[in-house]
């Protein structure tokens, strides 16, 4: 299936206290771990949208098309629009955030396989125990609806309007849905290992 991947890496990390994308987990920066989980070879187009030069340079070296985001202050919608424009028309679009340190390529592959077999108009999301998380794949029929979003509104607004079209795909482990949104999240991971209680930043 002709799927474009859009990795969104423009967050300011206000709650984290610094640029969380550079935070190392097991010695590897968060954004690099996201690259490993969503390798460009799985997609017909793969872009990384960011306002950070270090992230964009690393993205290009890893085989992604780097897309500079000069509108990061607007919020998620800017990254979404820039990413959609960069990958052009596809059968579908996978959106991933870059702060999920334990996401695996195996789960992303399962997400793609499930979407491939789903009816047109399906929104396919990674989940665990019936709880929705990221990444999410939108069928191309939602392209204009996604492009119309503004401000710090991500795909969850489109998902909320089409609850009957959501297909959940089980991740290999609960921690794959974990995102590091604050310094407290990091402390929780360090103290509790895999037995963690986390808040998912549902996109």
Secondary structure, DSSP 8 states (H G I E B T S, - for coil): --EEEEEEE----TTTTS-GGG-EETTEEHHHHHHHHT-GGGSSEEEEEES-HHHHHHHHHTT-EEEE-TTGGG-HHHHHHHHHHHH-S-SEEEEEES--TT--HHHHHHHHHHHHHS-TT-EEEEEETTEEEEEEEEEGGGHHHHHT--SS--THHHHHHTGGGEEEEE-SSGGGG----SHHHHHHHHHHTTS--------
